[in-house]
Amino acid sequence: MSTLGLFGLGSTEMVVIFGLAVLLFGAAKLPQLARSMGKSINEFKKGMSEGAKEPESGAGETPKAPVPEKKD
């Protein structure tokens, strides 16, 4: 048995999954769905790489609200 597909799935399994996706979402929605999933994955990777960096000085501090001056 050959596992040339993605995640150890064979070509038959990939065709069945793709066919089910077409039935569930419709052929017109699939490109939009794939595009939004790709953007989500890229944003997740970007967030993970930013989270792994060491925070810069003052980057983790919350800005303080200005204190109103008293008028006499």
The first five atom37 places (N, CA, C, CB, O) and aatype in JSON, in Angstrom:
{
  "aatype": [12, 15, 16, 10, 7, 10, 13, 7, 10, 7, 15, 16, 6, 12, 19, 19, 9, 13, 7, 10, 0, 19, 10, 10, 13, 7, 0, 0, 11, 10, 14, 5, 10, 0, 1, 15, 12, 7, 11, 15, 9, 2, 6, 13, 11, 11, 7, 12, 15, 6, 7, 0, 11, 6, 14, 6, 15, 7, 0, 7, 6, 16, 14, 11, 0, 14, 19, 14, 6, 11, 11, 3],
  "atom_mask": [
    [1, 1, 1, 1, 1],
    [1, 1, 1, 1, 1],
    [1, 1, 1, 1, 1],
    [1, 1, 1, 1, 1],
    [1, 1, 1, 0, 1],
    [1, 1, 1, 1, 1],
    [1, 1, 1, 1, 1],
    [1, 1, 1, 0, 1],
    [1, 1, 1, 1, 1],
    [1, 1, 1, 0, 1],
    [1, 1, 1, 1, 1],
    [1, 1, 1, 1, 1],
    [1, 1, 1, 1, 1],
    [1, 1, 1, 1, 1],
    [1, 1, 1, 1, 1],
    [1, 1, 1, 1, 1],
    [1, 1, 1, 1, 1],
    [1, 1, 1, 1, 1],
    [1, 1, 1, 0, 1],
    [1, 1, 1, 1, 1],
    [1, 1, 1, 1, 1],
    [1, 1, 1, 1, 1],
    [1, 1, 1, 1, 1],
    [1, 1, 1, 1, 1],
    [1, 1, 1, 1, 1],
    [1, 1, 1, 0, 1],
    [1, 1, 1, 1, 1],
    [1, 1, 1, 1, 1],
    [1, 1, 1, 1, 1],
    [1, 1, 1, 1, 1],
    [1, 1, 1, 1, 1],
    [1, 1, 1, 1, 1],
    [1, 1, 1, 1, 1],
    [1, 1, 1, 1, 1],
    [1, 1, 1, 1, 1],
    [1, 1, 1, 1, 1],
    [1, 1, 1, 1, 1],
    [1, 1, 1, 0, 1],
    [1, 1, 1, 1, 1],
    [1, 1, 1, 1, 1],
    [1, 1, 1, 1, 1],
    [1, 1, 1, 1, 1],
    [1, 1, 1, 1, 1],
    [1, 1, 1, 1, 1],
    [1, 1, 1, 1, 1],
    [1, 1, 1, 1, 1],
    [1, 1, 1, 0, 1],
    [1, 1, 1, 1, 1],
    [1, 1, 1, 1, 1],
    [1, 1, 1, 1, 1],
    [1, 1, 1, 0, 1],
    [1, 1, 1, 1, 1],
    [1, 1, 1, 1, 1],
    [1, 1, 1, 1, 1],
    [1, 1, 1, 1, 1],
    [1, 1, 1, 1, 1],
    [1, 1, 1, 1, 1],
    [1, 1, 1, 0, 1],
    [1, 1, 1, 1, 1],
    [1, 1, 1, 0, 1],
    [1, 1, 1, 1, 1],
    [1, 1, 1, 1, 1],
    [1, 1, 1, 1, 1],
    [1, 1, 1, 1, 1],
    [1, 1, 1, 1, 1],
    [1, 1, 1, 1, 1],
    [1, 1, 1, 1, 1],
    [1, 1, 1, 1, 1],
    [1, 1, 1, 1, 1],
    [1, 1, 1, 1, 1],
    [1, 1, 1, 1, 1],
    [1, 1, 1, 1, 1]
  ],
  "atom_positions": [
    [[0.85, -1.18, 0.0], [0.0, 0.0, 0.0], [0.89, 1.24, 0.0], [-0.96, 0.0, 1.23], [1.8, 1.36, 0.82]],
    [[0.63, 2.15, -0.89], [1.43, 3.36, -1.04], [0.73, 4.53, -0.37], [1.68, 3.66, -2.54], [-0.48, 4.72, -0.53]],
    [[1.48, 5.31, 0.38], [0.92, 6.49, 1.03], [1.58, 7.73, 0.44], [1.11, 6.44, 2.58], [2.41, 8.37, 1.08]],
    [[1.21, 8.05, -0.78], [1.76, 9.23, -1.43], [1.01, 10.49, -1.07], [1.77, 9.04, -2.92], [1.47, 11.59, -1.36]],
    [[-0.14, 10.36, -0.45], [-0.98, 11.5, -0.14], [-0.51, 12.25, 1.1], [0.0, 0.0, 0.0], [0.55, 11.99, 1.66]],
    [[-1.33, 13.17, 1.48], [-1.06, 14.02, 2.62], [-1.5, 13.33, 3.91], [-1.77, 15.38, 2.47], [-2.57, 12.72, 3.93]],
    [[-0.72, 13.4, 4.96], [-1.02, 12.82, 6.27], [-1.21, 11.31, 6.21], [-2.28, 13.47, 6.85], [-1.99, 10.75, 6.98]],
    [[-0.51, 10.65, 5.31], [-0.59, 9.2, 5.21], [-1.85, 8.7, 4.54], [0.0, 0.0, 0.0], [-2.13, 7.5, 4.58]],
    [[-2.63, 9.6, 3.93], [-3.83, 9.19, 3.22], [-3.48, 8.84, 1.78], [-4.91, 10.3, 3.27], [-2.64, 9.51, 1.17]],
    [[-4.1, 7.82, 1.25], [-3.89, 7.44, -0.13], [-4.7, 8.31, -1.07], [0.0, 0.0, 0.0], [-5.48, 9.16, -0.64]],
    [[-4.52, 8.09, -2.36], [-5.22, 8.91, -3.36], [-6.73, 8.66, -3.33], [-4.67, 8.63, -4.77], [-7.51, 9.58, -3.55]],
    [[-7.14, 7.44, -3.05], [-8.58, 7.14, -3.0], [-9.24, 7.9, -1.85], [-8.81, 5.62, -2.83], [-10.33, 8.46, -2.01]],
    [[-8.6, 7.91, -0.7], [-9.16, 8.62, 0.45], [-9.23, 10.12, 0.19], [-8.33, 8.35, 1.71], [-10.19, 10.79, 0.57]],
    [[-8.19, 10.64, -0.48], [-8.18, 12.08, -0.79], [-9.33, 12.44, -1.74], [-6.82, 12.49, -1.42], [-9.96, 13.48, -1.58]],
    [[-9.6, 11.59, -2.72], [-10.69, 11.84, -3.66], [-12.04, 11.8, -2.95], [-10.67, 10.8, -4.8], [-12.91, 12.63, -3.22]],
    [[-12.21, 10.85, -2.04], [-13.47, 10.75, -1.29], [-13.66, 11.98, -0.42], [-13.48, 9.47, -0.43], [-14.76, 12.53, -0.36]],
    [[-12.62, 12.42, 0.27], [-12.71, 13.61, 1.13], [-13.03, 14.84, 0.29], [-11.4, 13.82, 1.92], [-13.86, 15.66, 0.68]],
    [[-12.36, 14.99, -0.86], [-12.63, 16.13, -1.73], [-14.07, 16.09, -2.25], [-11.63, 16.15, -2.9], [-14.73, 17.12, -2.32]],
    [[-14.54, 14.91, -2.6], [-15.92, 14.77, -3.07], [-16.92, 15.16, -2.0], [0.0, 0.0, 0.0], [-17.91, 15.83, -2.29]],
    [[-16.68, 14.74, -0.78], [-17.57, 15.13, 0.32], [-17.54, 16.63, 0.56], [-17.18, 14.39, 1.6], [-18.57, 17.24, 0.86]],
    [[-16.36, 17.24, 0.45], [-16.26, 18.68, 0.63], [-17.06, 19.43, -0.44], [-14.79, 19.12, 0.59], [-17.7, 20.43, -0.15]],
    [[-17.01, 18.93, -1.67], [-17.79, 19.56, -2.76], [-19.27, 19.43, -2.48], [-17.45, 18.92, -4.13], [-20.03, 20.37, -2.7]],
    [[-19.69, 18.27, -1.99], [-21.11, 18.08, -1.68], [-21.56, 18.96, -0.52], [-21.38, 16.62, -1.35], [-22.66, 19.51, -0.56]],
    [[-20.73, 19.1, 0.5], [-21.11, 19.88, 1.68], [-21.1, 21.39, 1.43], [-20.19, 19.55, 2.83], [-22.04, 22.09, 1.81]],
    [[-20.05, 21.88, 0.79], [-19.87, 23.32, 0.67], [-20.23, 23.86, -0.71], [-18.45, 23.68, 0.98], [-20.48, 25.06, -0.84]],
    [[-20.27, 23.03, -1.71], [-20.54, 23.49, -3.06], [-19.24, 23.9, -3.74], [0.0, 0.0, 0.0], [-18.31, 24.38, -3.1]],
    [[-19.21, 23.7, -5.04], [-17.99, 23.97, -5.79], [-17.62, 25.45, -5.79], [-18.14, 23.48, -7.23], [-16.44, 25.78, -5.86]],
    [[-18.58, 26.33, -5.71], [-18.3, 27.77, -5.75], [-17.65, 28.26, -4.46], [-19.58, 28.55, -6.01], [-16.87, 29.21, -4.48]],
    [[-17.97, 27.63, -3.33], [-17.44, 28.07, -2.03], [-16.07, 27.5, -1.69], [-18.4, 27.7, -0.95], [-15.4, 28.04, -0.82]],
    [[-15.65, 26.44, -2.36], [-14.39, 25.79, -2.0], [-13.17, 26.69, -2.15], [-14.2, 24.57, -2.84], [-12.34, 26.7, -1.24]],
    [[-13.0, 27.46, -3.24], [-11.83, 28.34, -3.31], [-11.8, 29.38, -2.19], [-11.79, 29.05, -4.66], [-10.75, 29.68, -1.63]],
    [[-12.97, 29.93, -1.87], [-13.05, 30.92, -0.79], [-12.72, 30.27, 0.55], [-14.46, 31.57, -0.75], [-12.04, 30.88, 1.38]],
    [[-13.2, 29.07, 0.78], [-12.92, 28.35, 2.02], [-11.44, 28.03, 2.14], [-13.75, 27.06, 2.09], [-10.85, 28.2, 3.21]],
    [[-10.84, 27.57, 1.05], [-9.4, 27.25, 1.07], [-8.56, 28.51, 1.3], [-8.99, 26.57, -0.25], [-7.57, 28.47, 2.03]],
    [[-8.96, 29.62, 0.69], [-8.23, 30.88, 0.85], [-8.29, 31.36, 2.31], [-8.81, 31.96, -0.08], [-7.28, 31.78, 2.86]],
    [[-9.47, 31.28, 2.92], [-9.6, 31.74, 4.3], [-8.85, 30.81, 5.26], [-11.08, 31.84, 4.71], [-8.3, 31.27, 6.26]],
    [[-8.83, 29.51, 4.97], [-8.06, 28.6, 5.81], [-6.57, 28.88, 5.68], [-8.35, 27.14, 5.43], [-5.85, 28.82, 6.68]],
    [[-6.09, 29.18, 4.48], [-4.68, 29.52, 4.28], [-4.3, 30.78, 5.03], [0.0, 0.0, 0.0], [-3.23, 30.84, 5.65]],
    [[-5.17, 31.79, 4.98], [-4.89, 33.03, 5.72], [-4.87, 32.78, 7.22], [-5.95, 34.1, 5.38], [-4.03, 33.34, 7.93]],
    [[-5.78, 31.94, 7.7], [-5.81, 31.63, 9.13], [-4.55, 30.91, 9.57], [-7.04, 30.77, 9.46], [-3.99, 31.2, 10.63]],
    [[-4.09, 29.98, 8.76], [-2.86, 29.25, 9.09], [-1.67, 30.19, 9.1], [-2.62, 28.11, 8.09], [-0.82, 30.1, 9.99]],
    [[-1.6, 31.1, 8.12], [-0.49, 32.07, 8.09], [-0.52, 32.99, 9.29], [-0.55, 32.89, 6.8], [0.53, 33.28, 9.87]],
    [[-1.69, 33.46, 9.69], [-1.8, 34.31, 10.87], [-1.4, 33.55, 12.13], [-3.23, 34.85, 11.01], [-0.76, 34.12, 13.02]],
    [[-1.77, 32.29, 12.2], [-1.4, 31.48, 13.36], [0.1, 31.31, 13.43], [-2.09, 30.1, 13.3], [0.69, 31.45, 14.51]],
    [[0.73, 31.02, 12.3], [2.19, 30.87, 12.27], [2.88, 32.18, 12.64], [2.66, 30.4, 10.88], [3.87, 32.18, 13.37]],
    [[2.34, 33.29, 12.14], [2.91, 34.61, 12.44], [2.8, 34.9, 13.94], [2.19, 35.71, 11.63], [3.74, 35.4, 14.55]],
    [[1.66, 34.59, 14.52], [1.47, 34.79, 15.96], [2.38, 33.91, 16.79], [0.0, 0.0, 0.0], [2.9, 34.34, 17.82]],
    [[2.57, 32.68, 16.35], [3.46, 31.78, 17.08], [4.9, 32.26, 17.02], [3.35, 30.35, 16.51], [5.62, 32.17, 18.01]],
    [[5.34, 32.76, 15.86], [6.72, 33.23, 15.75], [6.91, 34.52, 16.55], [7.09, 33.46, 14.28], [7.98, 34.73, 17.12]],
    [[5.9, 35.37, 16.61], [6.01, 36.6, 17.41], [5.98, 36.27, 18.89], [4.88, 37.57, 17.07], [6.66, 36.93, 19.68]],
    [[5.22, 35.27, 19.28], [5.15, 34.87, 20.68], [6.43, 34.22, 21.15], [0.0, 0.0, 0.0], [6.73, 34.25, 22.35]],
    [[7.18, 33.62, 20.25], [8.42, 32.95, 20.61], [9.56, 33.94, 20.82], [8.8, 31.94, 19.54], [10.54, 33.62, 21.49]],
    [[9.43, 35.14, 20.25], [10.48, 36.14, 20.41], [10.48, 36.68, 21.83], [10.3, 37.28, 19.4], [9.46, 36.67, 22.51]],
    [[11.63, 37.14, 22.24], [11.75, 37.74, 23.56], [11.13, 39.14, 23.52], [13.24, 37.8, 24.03], [11.45, 39.91, 22.61]],
    [[10.27, 39.48, 24.46], [9.63, 40.8, 24.42], [10.65, 41.93, 24.6], [8.55, 40.89, 25.5], [11.6, 41.82, 25.37]],
    [[10.42, 43.0, 23.86], [11.29, 44.17, 23.96], [10.98, 44.92, 25.24], [11.13, 45.1, 22.73], [9.95, 44.7, 25.87]],
    [[11.88, 45.8, 25.63], [11.66, 46.56, 26.86], [10.44, 47.44, 26.69], [12.9, 47.4, 27.22], [10.35, 48.22, 25.75]],
    [[9.5, 47.32, 27.62], [8.3, 48.13, 27.59], [7.21, 47.56, 26.71], [0.0, 0.0, 0.0], [6.1, 48.1, 26.69]],
    [[7.47, 46.5, 26.0], [6.48, 45.94, 25.1], [5.34, 45.28, 25.88], [7.13, 44.92, 24.15], [4.2, 45.29, 25.42]],
    [[5.63, 44.72, 27.04], [4.61, 44.04, 27.82], [3.87, 44.93, 28.79], [0.0, 0.0, 0.0], [2.9, 44.5, 29.41]],
    [[4.33, 46.17, 28.92], [3.7, 47.08, 29.86], [2.45, 47.68, 29.26], [4.68, 48.18, 30.27], [2.38, 47.97, 28.07]],
    [[1.44, 47.86, 30.11], [0.23, 48.52, 29.66], [0.39, 50.02, 29.85], [-1.02, 47.98, 30.42], [0.93, 50.46, 30.86]],
    [[-0.08, 50.81, 28.89], [0.04, 52.27, 29.05], [-0.81, 52.76, 30.2], [-0.36, 52.99, 27.76], [-1.93, 52.28, 30.42]],
    [[-0.29, 53.71, 30.94], [-1.0, 54.26, 32.08], [-1.84, 55.45, 31.62], [-0.03, 54.68, 33.19], [-1.43, 56.24, 30.77]],
    [[-3.01, 55.54, 32.22], [-3.91, 56.64, 31.9], [-3.38, 57.93, 32.55], [-5.37, 56.33, 32.39], [-2.85, 57.89, 33.66]],
    [[-3.51, 59.05, 31.85], [-3.03, 60.31, 32.44], [-3.88, 60.69, 33.65], [-3.06, 61.44, 31.41], [-5.09, 60.49, 33.69]],
    [[-3.19, 61.26, 34.65], [-3.86, 61.68, 35.88], [-4.34, 63.11, 35.68], [-2.92, 61.58, 37.12], [-3.54, 63.98, 35.32]],
    [[-5.64, 63.38, 35.9], [-6.13, 64.74, 35.71], [-5.55, 65.67, 36.78], [-7.66, 64.78, 35.76], [-5.42, 65.3, 37.94]],
    [[-5.22, 66.89, 36.35], [-4.66, 67.87, 37.28], [-5.78, 68.52, 38.07], [-3.84, 68.93, 36.53], [-6.88, 68.75, 37.57]],
    [[-5.45, 68.83, 39.34], [-6.43, 69.5, 40.2], [-6.36, 70.99, 39.96], [-6.18, 69.19, 41.68], [-5.28, 71.56, 39.88]],
    [[-7.52, 71.63, 39.84], [-7.58, 73.09, 39.69], [-8.04, 73.69, 41.01], [-8.55, 73.51, 38.52], [-9.01, 73.23, 41.61]],
    [[-7.32, 74.71, 41.44], [-7.68, 75.37, 42.7], [-8.51, 76.58, 42.46], [-6.45, 75.75, 43.47], [-8.9, 77.26, 43.41]]
  ]
}
